[in-house]
């Protein structure tokens, strides 16, 4: 029997994925002819996920099912996939996402004609309610590489465009193994270490210009799913891992790469501190314990000239007490804002993590905020806690009703605040009622 080499391994971690898994697998399997394997790592699902995978595995010899004996999380599943893959290249696919027709053929053609490439970048569309939103392609996310441009230099100048999503990258397995790159054990944000590592080490990169990956937008259902302690400890673990990575590879990383990694560390530290404000005392204690256990690693951040992180490392001060005091002071800020403007006269703008944290801070003092505004059409009419997410046209239609409301813009970037403020003033909101809320 003639041996057919595997060119591409598609690794899919699954956990209770019955809702979308069949659609995901169908999108892949209907376009596979040869040279591709599909590795599905089932993380102890309790629904019909295993049954769905078995149906495909029994019919198609290139579909492989790996059942874990214990629930280990998405990072562990992806690492199992890396170790078990026979393909020259690996693509990670989320179990609720899909590949468009022609994707695999295009990927294989690129691999065949450019076998020296360590990394291919795959563009993506968004998927909502089973409708592919081709107008939602992030055109700024990637750029055409030239001899005079490196991806690291580009992101240093345009960091706001950086996206840490592992499914946008097709990676040579040999490259991962030779550089010892695996996913770290982090609850969320596991991509925040994996993606910077592959970008720092990859010397030969190609962007596949035609978008083929389709990512399903996450629904905003309940407040706090990824905010608070889970977000805070995950971001701190990102800082820990990236700091170790810098010091372990100092001789291999130039100044631009270190600058790029420090930008990620800075963003992660901002997220960690913001989310501390809605952590419970016992959760803050857990965060503090992680700091004490790994203090020598965190101290190295200051040695790199990264002063923003010094807040966490104040000399002769108990980190647990520092964080509790920080939470208390920020709660006082929220209380003063609420007393000054009355919560029934406050509208929050931006439904991202920062807006989510601000909203929960208001909820924690008993305030009632019923409306959030966000420009993302995918969020319209969704709920965040008890608040409903609306858009600018809604605000314009109901201008008379909200003319005296204070609008707190929950986006820390000055440039974004100015853009949003301009949008609001154009529809008739008074400038004095628009507040840049960066006090948390």
Phi, psi and omega per residue, in radians:
X1 nan 2.273 -3.095
X2 -1.268 2.249 3.129
X3 -1.422 2.214 3.110
X4 -1.815 1.999 -3.108
X5 -1.130 2.497 3.101
X6 -1.501 2.112 3.131
X7 -1.581 -0.587 -3.040
X8 -2.397 2.264 3.004
X9 -1.905 2.150 3.078
X10 -1.757 2.022 -3.073
X11 -1.817 2.166 -3.102
X12 -2.175 1.903 3.009
X13 -1.367 2.396 -3.126
X14 -2.298 2.457 2.993
X15 -2.626 1.988 -3.116
X16 0.811 1.001 -3.019
X17 -1.854 0.348 -3.000
X18 -1.032 -0.494 -3.039
X19 -1.105 -0.731 -3.036
X20 -2.097 -0.116 -2.990
X21 -1.044 -0.750 -3.125
X22 -1.053 -0.728 3.120
X23 -1.113 -0.707 3.117
X24 -1.078 -0.899 -3.095
X25 -1.156 -0.648 3.115
X26 -1.087 -0.715 -3.126
X27 -1.109 -0.488 3.141
X28 -1.505 -0.932 -2.960
X29 -1.188 -0.469 -3.122
X30 -1.252 -0.177 -3.141
X31 -2.069 0.124 3.114
X32 -1.572 2.240 3.066
X33 -1.974 -0.845 3.101
X34 -2.843 3.038 3.053
X35 1.182 0.162 -3.104
X36 -2.276 2.454 3.006
X37 -2.159 2.624 3.097
X38 -2.058 2.032 -3.132
X39 -1.868 2.036 -3.118
X40 -1.948 2.075 -3.126
X41 -1.787 1.905 -3.104
X42 -1.555 2.005 -3.031
X43 -1.591 1.034 3.096
X44 1.039 0.833 3.110
X45 -1.114 2.565 -3.137
X46 -1.916 0.026 3.115
X47 -1.822 -2.571 -3.071
X48 -1.603 0.229 -3.105
X49 -0.970 -0.883 -3.108
X50 -1.040 -0.720 -3.129
X51 -1.103 -0.738 3.136
X52 -1.100 -0.781 -3.128
X53 -1.114 -0.738 -3.131
X54 -1.039 -0.668 3.125
X55 -1.035 -0.726 3.115
X56 -1.284 -0.756 -3.097
X57 -1.117 -0.612 3.140
X58 -1.239 -0.501 -3.096
X59 -1.641 -0.496 -3.028
X60 -2.163 2.082 -3.039
X61 -1.263 -0.225 3.122
X62 -1.573 -0.047 3.065
X63 -1.674 2.123 -3.090
X64 -2.048 2.260 3.128
X65 -1.832 2.228 3.047
X66 -2.069 2.010 3.125
X67 -1.700 2.117 3.073
X68 -1.411 2.548 -3.128
X69 -1.451 -0.290 -3.104
X70 -2.476 2.493 3.113
X71 -1.163 2.093 -3.007
X72 -2.113 -0.194 3.136
X73 1.678 2.871 -2.996
X74 -1.166 -0.615 -3.138
X75 -1.091 -0.804 3.137
X76 -1.073 -0.761 -3.141
X77 -1.044 -0.783 -3.141
X78 -1.146 -0.655 3.106
X79 -1.140 -0.669 3.048
X80 -1.051 -0.746 3.125
X81 -1.066 -0.740 3.113
X82 -1.045 -0.809 -3.081
X83 -1.181 -0.567 -3.080
X84 -1.585 -0.167 -3.046
X85 -1.253 2.391 3.044
X86 -1.753 -0.178 -3.085
X87 -1.252 2.671 3.066
X88 -1.204 -0.553 3.137
X89 -2.192 2.695 -3.120
X90 -2.197 2.321 3.010
X91 -2.097 2.211 3.069
X92 -1.600 2.292 -3.135
X93 -2.178 2.312 3.038
X94 -1.365 2.562 -2.993
X95 -1.216 -0.155 3.088
X96 -1.907 0.098 3.114
X97 -1.747 3.005 3.132
X98 -2.424 2.855 3.005
X99 -1.918 2.380 3.102
X100 -1.289 2.761 3.108
X101 -0.999 2.326 3.129
X102 1.628 -0.137 -3.086
X103 -1.072 -0.895 -3.054
X104 -1.149 -0.709 3.110
X105 -1.056 -0.728 3.122
X106 -1.147 -0.758 3.129
X107 -1.079 -0.811 -3.130
X108 -1.100 -0.655 3.095
X109 -1.114 -0.710 3.105
X110 -1.146 -0.734 3.118
X111 -1.100 -0.708 -3.109
X112 -1.180 -0.777 -3.076
X113 -1.442 -0.381 -3.105
X114 -2.272 1.060 -3.062
X115 -1.189 -0.228 -3.139
X116 -1.418 -0.261 -3.089
X117 -1.177 2.349 3.106
X118 -1.528 -0.437 -3.005
X119 -2.560 2.263 2.977
X120 -1.962 2.452 3.104
X121 -1.868 2.269 -3.065
X122 -1.916 2.173 3.090
X123 -1.347 2.815 -3.046
X124 -2.470 2.623 2.947
X125 -1.765 3.014 3.025
X126 -1.829 2.668 3.123
X127 -2.201 2.244 3.091
X128 -2.477 2.242 -3.107
X129 0.909 0.749 3.121
X130 1.094 0.282 3.093
X131 -1.947 2.184 3.135
X132 -1.396 2.118 -3.080
X133 -1.664 1.473 -3.081
X134 -1.172 -0.363 3.090
X135 -1.374 -0.084 -3.111
X136 -1.766 0.286 3.046
X137 -1.137 2.254 3.111
X138 -1.414 1.658 -3.050
X139 -1.202 -0.392 -3.129
X140 -1.527 -0.119 -3.025
X141 -1.148 -0.655 -3.123
X142 -2.263 2.855 -3.138
X143 -2.420 2.912 3.129
X144 -1.402 2.041 -3.131
X145 -1.219 2.404 3.048
X146 -2.243 3.036 -3.137
X147 -1.097 -0.485 -3.065
X148 -1.619 -0.013 -3.100
X149 -2.213 2.380 2.998
X150 -1.973 2.671 -3.110
X151 -1.120 -0.568 3.125
X152 -1.183 -0.811 3.131
X153 -1.077 -0.686 3.117
X154 -1.055 -0.828 -3.107
X155 -1.249 -0.463 3.036
X156 -1.118 -0.606 3.138
X157 -1.511 -0.441 -3.060
X158 -2.269 0.908 -3.003
X159 -1.091 -0.467 3.138
X160 -1.072 -0.364 -3.117
X161 -1.604 -0.077 -3.105
X162 -1.224 2.307 3.117
X163 -2.157 2.230 3.136
X164 -1.801 1.412 3.128
X165 -2.307 1.983 -3.003
X166 -1.147 -0.406 -3.109
X167 -1.299 -0.061 3.055
X168 -1.541 0.032 -3.040
X169 -2.211 2.322 3.009
X170 -1.873 2.066 -2.948
X171 -2.039 2.431 3.063
X172 -1.204 2.241 -3.091
X173 -1.069 -0.727 3.141
X174 -1.027 -0.649 3.108
X175 -1.108 -0.773 3.122
X176 -1.086 -0.796 -3.082
X177 -1.195 -0.745 -3.098
X178 -1.172 -0.467 3.115
X179 -1.769 0.086 3.109
X180 0.939 0.838 -3.128
X181 -1.738 2.073 3.071
X182 -2.402 2.956 3.066
X183 -1.370 2.403 3.129
X184 -1.479 2.762 -3.104
X185 -1.380 1.423 -3.125
X186 -2.236 2.342 -3.057
X187 -1.025 -0.936 3.013
X188 -2.266 2.914 -3.137
X189 1.267 0.352 -3.136
X190 -1.077 -0.480 3.106
X191 -1.190 -0.404 -3.063
X192 -1.125 -0.292 3.071
X193 -1.838 -0.786 -3.094
X194 -1.031 -0.873 -3.077
X195 -1.131 -0.841 3.083
X196 -1.021 -0.621 3.126
X197 -1.127 -0.808 -3.122
X198 -1.193 -0.579 3.127
X199 -1.221 -0.604 -3.137
X200 -1.273 -0.542 -3.075
X201 -1.662 -0.447 -3.067
X202 -1.279 2.226 3.123
X203 -1.813 -0.326 -3.066
X204 -2.207 1.825 -3.013
X205 -2.164 2.488 3.074
X206 -2.335 2.345 3.070
X207 -1.683 2.219 3.023
X208 -1.484 1.945 -2.938
X209 -1.216 -0.603 -3.114
X210 -1.364 2.151 3.133
X211 -1.211 2.275 3.126
X212 -2.219 -0.456 -3.116
X213 -1.424 2.400 3.119
X214 -2.165 1.998 -3.061
X215 -1.732 2.215 3.125
X216 -1.359 2.199 3.126
X217 -1.170 2.322 3.108
X218 -1.211 2.464 3.110
X219 -1.437 2.490 3.042
X220 -1.625 1.768 -3.066
X221 -1.865 -0.994 -3.065
X222 -2.205 2.481 3.128
X223 -1.178 2.382 3.013
X224 1.594 0.077 -3.123
X225 -1.031 -0.738 3.141
X226 -2.195 0.343 3.115
X227 -1.940 2.988 3.138
X228 1.388 -2.389 -3.021
X229 -1.039 -0.786 -3.092
X230 -1.026 -0.788 3.123
X231 -1.182 -0.780 -3.067
X232 -1.088 -0.884 -3.102
X233 -1.200 -0.591 3.122
X234 -1.147 -0.778 3.128
X235 -1.147 -0.641 3.114
X236 -1.163 -0.633 3.069
X237 -1.174 -0.577 3.046
X238 -1.078 -0.806 3.126
X239 -1.043 -0.776 3.129
X240 -1.033 -0.844 -3.077
X241 -1.207 -0.721 -3.129
X242 -1.202 -0.612 3.081
X243 -1.123 -0.792 3.079
X244 -1.043 -0.718 -3.130
X245 -1.078 -0.751 -3.139
X246 -1.069 -0.852 -3.071
X247 -1.266 -0.497 3.132
X248 -1.285 -0.457 -3.033
X249 -2.168 0.524 -3.055
X250 -0.974 -0.641 -3.101
X251 -1.274 -0.370 -3.089
X252 -1.686 -0.271 -3.054
X253 -1.761 2.148 3.071
X254 -1.412 3.111 -3.059
X255 -1.098 -0.635 -3.141
X256 -1.127 -0.716 -3.140
X257 -1.189 -0.706 3.103
X258 -1.140 -0.689 3.100
X259 -1.076 -0.727 3.108
X260 -1.079 -0.798 3.139
X261 -1.146 -0.639 3.117
X262 -1.183 -0.551 3.069
X263 -1.112 -0.685 3.111
X264 -1.196 -0.724 3.106
X265 -1.072 -0.721 3.127
X266 -1.091 -0.819 3.127
X267 -1.087 -0.725 3.128
X268 -1.118 -0.668 3.139
X269 -1.199 -0.627 3.076
X270 -1.106 -0.792 3.125
X271 -1.095 -0.745 -3.113
X272 -1.080 -0.807 -3.092
X273 -1.203 -0.724 3.107
X274 -1.015 -0.783 -3.076
X275 -1.306 -0.320 3.049
X276 -1.028 -0.545 -3.054
X277 -1.128 -0.323 3.120
X278 -2.007 0.270 3.059
X279 -1.459 2.589 3.023
X280 -1.385 2.875 -3.083
X281 -1.020 -0.731 -3.134
X282 -1.190 -0.502 3.098
X283 -1.279 -0.689 3.072
X284 -1.088 -0.629 3.103
X285 -1.093 -0.693 3.107
X286 -1.137 -0.727 3.102
X287 -1.070 -0.794 -3.138
X288 -1.068 -0.699 3.135
X289 -1.081 -0.705 3.117
X290 -1.119 -0.666 3.095
X291 -1.088 -0.855 -3.108
X292 -1.066 -0.709 -3.107
X293 -1.131 -0.556 -3.043
X294 -2.116 0.483 -3.025
X295 -1.029 -0.638 -3.109
X296 -1.086 -0.615 3.102
X297 -1.231 -0.790 -3.106
X298 -1.144 -0.550 3.116
X299 -1.100 -0.464 -3.125
X300 -1.179 -0.391 -3.132
X301 -1.095 -0.734 3.118
X302 -1.110 -0.601 3.132
X303 -1.140 -0.365 3.113
X304 -1.510 0.016 -3.141
X305 1.505 0.295 -3.117
X306 -1.668 1.569 -3.005
X307 -1.378 -0.365 -3.090
X308 -1.065 -0.455 -3.087
X309 -1.474 -0.117 -3.089
X310 -1.076 -0.383 3.105
X311 -0.954 -0.684 -3.096
X312 -1.330 -0.256 -2.985
X313 -2.133 0.688 -3.111
X314 -1.141 2.283 -3.060
X315 -1.104 2.434 3.067
X316 1.014 0.422 3.122
X317 -2.165 2.421 3.118
X318 -1.263 2.090 -3.049
X319 -1.077 -0.579 3.120
X320 -1.108 -0.762 3.125
X321 -1.184 -0.657 3.119
X322 -1.076 -0.790 -3.109
X323 -1.237 -0.667 3.092
X324 -1.120 -0.718 3.111
X325 -1.131 -0.715 3.116
X326 -1.051 -0.811 3.114
X327 -1.042 -0.764 -3.124
X328 -1.106 -0.771 -3.117
X329 -1.149 -0.666 3.130
X330 -1.226 -0.572 3.080
X331 -1.134 -0.627 3.107
X332 -1.143 -0.659 3.113
X333 -1.071 -0.827 -3.135
X334 -1.070 -0.732 -3.116
X335 -1.099 -0.715 3.132
X336 -1.152 -0.738 3.113
X337 -1.070 -0.768 -3.116
X338 -1.117 -0.735 3.135
X339 -1.195 -0.607 -3.084
X340 -1.282 -0.751 -3.026
X341 -1.848 -0.253 -3.034
X342 1.181 2.189 -3.013
X343 -1.067 -0.492 3.137
X344 -1.314 -0.030 3.093
X345 -2.039 0.321 -3.123
X346 -2.009 2.328 3.018
X347 -2.105 2.283 3.072
X348 -1.625 2.408 3.112
X349 -1.976 2.211 -3.138
X350 1.780 2.123 -3.082
X351 -1.843 0.401 3.081
X352 -1.363 -2.927 -3.086
X353 -1.076 -0.696 -3.124
X354 -1.138 -0.760 3.084
X355 -1.087 -0.655 3.115
X356 -1.094 -0.753 3.137
X357 -1.172 -0.759 3.106
X358 -1.040 -0.775 3.131
X359 -1.050 -0.787 -3.113
X360 -1.175 -0.566 3.052
X361 -1.087 -0.717 3.079
X362 -1.132 -0.767 3.128
X363 -1.036 -0.683 -3.098
X364 -1.112 -0.392 3.097
X365 -1.776 0.197 3.072
X366 1.501 0.202 3.135
X367 -1.303 2.724 -3.137
X368 -2.103 1.763 3.075
X369 -1.942 2.098 -3.006
X370 -1.769 -0.269 -3.046
X371 -2.297 2.362 2.912
X372 -2.087 2.611 3.071
X373 -2.021 2.420 3.068
X374 -2.605 2.519 -3.121
X375 -1.348 -0.297 -3.092
X376 -1.268 2.009 -3.106
X377 -1.124 -0.339 -3.133
X378 -1.272 -0.312 -3.129
X379 -1.606 -0.212 -2.984
X380 -0.993 2.273 3.111
X381 1.241 0.126 3.056
X382 -1.384 2.869 3.136
X383 -1.863 2.426 2.951
X384 -2.190 1.800 -2.933
X385 1.161 -2.238 3.095
X386 -1.708 -0.050 -3.123
X387 -1.497 2.499 3.115
X388 -1.765 2.392 -3.140
X389 -1.531 2.140 3.133
X390 -2.005 -3.099 3.138
X391 -2.228 3.122 -3.110
X392 -1.081 -0.746 3.095
X393 -0.993 -0.631 3.086
X394 -1.099 -0.763 -3.129
X395 -1.122 -0.693 3.138
X396 -1.146 -0.746 -3.138
X397 -1.130 -0.522 -3.082
X398 -1.938 0.523 -3.044
X399 -0.987 -0.722 -3.111
X400 -1.064 -0.656 -3.123
X401 -1.217 -0.597 -3.024
X402 -1.906 0.219 -3.028
X403 -1.040 -0.515 -3.120
X404 -1.818 0.143 3.103
X405 -1.321 2.624 3.012
X406 -1.629 2.274 3.140
X407 -1.870 1.995 3.132
X408 -1.632 1.976 -3.141
X409 -1.502 1.961 -3.051
X410 -1.680 1.115 3.044
X411 -2.419 2.094 -2.992
X412 -1.266 -0.344 -3.077
X413 -1.350 2.173 -3.124
X414 -1.014 -0.743 -3.108
X415 -1.103 -0.656 3.120
X416 -1.246 -0.675 3.094
X417 -1.022 -0.781 -3.120
X418 -1.106 -0.685 3.124
X419 -1.111 -0.804 -3.115
X420 -1.167 -0.721 3.134
X421 -1.045 -0.716 3.120
X422 -1.093 -0.734 3.105
X423 -1.069 -0.728 -3.104
X424 -1.213 -0.739 -3.140
X425 -1.171 -0.553 3.127
X426 -1.142 -0.508 3.138
X427 -1.620 0.005 3.017
X428 1.954 0.060 3.084
X429 -1.300 2.317 3.141
X430 -1.193 2.410 -3.096
X431 -1.002 -0.636 -3.112
X432 -1.177 -0.308 -3.134
X433 -1.646 0.046 -3.134
X434 -1.836 2.061 -3.041
X435 -2.090 2.284 3.058
X436 -1.447 1.840 -3.029
X437 -1.615 1.736 3.120
X438 -2.254 0.605 -3.056
X439 -1.608 0.037 3.081
X440 -2.037 nan nan
